Every structure is written in structure tokens, then in C-alpha cells.
Amino acid sequence: MPTCCRGGACEEMFTPRQARKSLENLRKKGLGDLERDMVAAASAGGLDGARVLEIGGGIGALQSELLGAGAEGGEIVEIVGTYEPYARELARERGLEERTAFRVADVLEEPDAVGPADIVLMNRVVCCTPDGVALTGRAAALARRSLVLSFPRDVVWLRAAARVMNAGLALFGRSFRVFVHPRDALVAAAEAEGLRLAGGGGGGPWEFAAFERP
């Protein structure tokens, strides 16, 4: 998640207030439809003994669901540390403290900092960096069994919305930007690491793709 998120750009957007709000929303509403579908896709091959890695996972909502459903252990990897206390709070609430970890790392700049996992998740992450395609490839390389990621649909109105949003961010002096990457490029990046597209879905501006290793 380099370039866009360096120099405090991600810290501008993903503040402790935002992290706390993520936890509060999860407590009140649970997972959204997209996230529930991603968890179901990640669970399809079974969870017994599985290690889960959630890249850009924030408070770790998805991996905590998989741990609660039977996965053995999990790790959240974030490029900013603001989510850590809230991720640990969620783990305590769900009795998962001994089975999950939180790490601050850039998986592109520090490829050896994070080990492989049976199931790798990335939810609404690739849109936060111009290197989203490369990040997908790295996540795929870390996936021993499956990769599930979500991303904005590559359609005209969303590309236009991203341009408007980025213009607004620039106007307010923010260095953070959003990106709509071609779906075909994301799929190709995962397939180049030996995965095959196994399913997907979504609605509105977001979709997800599930990959598995043959």
C-alpha cells in the first residue's frame, strides 16, 4: 500500500475516531452484505486448522468472523497503527485474544514481514493505493489456499465519482486518493500467482472476487 499512503496520507483518513466508529458500527449492525458474502466464500473450503490473514483489515472484522466459525488463528496487517487498540478490543470481546495478532507493515515494501496463510482477505483495500494491482498479486502469493478481495466496480460512473472525490481531497489539502482499478487486471494479478477465479458477487459500487489454489 505504498505511495498514496506514505507521508501521513493514510493517517489523515484512517484516524482513531474512524477506527472507533468502525468498531461501534460493527457492534450495532454486524457485517454488511458484502462482508457476509466474503466470509461465506472464504469458508467454502472449510476452516479447521486454517490460518487467516486480513491485509488492510482495520479492526479485523472478517478474520474475527472466520476465527469464530472455526479457523485456528489469524493476523491483521495494517499500514497504520490506529486500528490496533480497537482490533484488540474486538478480539477480547469475542474471546479471540490468544488466536489473533495485529501487525503494522507494508506488504509490498516489506515482503518478508508477513508469512503466508491458508486464507487471505482484503476488503476495500486496493482502492486506497495506485499499487492495487501489485498488492493483489502479493496477497495472492501469500495465499496457500484462497484469496477473497473486494474492490470498486470498474464502471464509468464510479471512475467519475473517484475523480470528483480526489478533486475534493486535493481542495482540502489531503494527499490521500482513491483508485478504481480494472477488474481484469486484478484478476490477472491473482492468476499470475497460481490462483484461479472461483466465484464472486456484490452489489452497488462494490464487488468481490474469490480465488482458490488448484
Order of alpha helices (4+ residues) and beta strands (2+ residues): alpha-alpha-alpha-beta-alpha-beta-alpha-beta-beta-alpha-beta-alpha-alpha-beta-beta
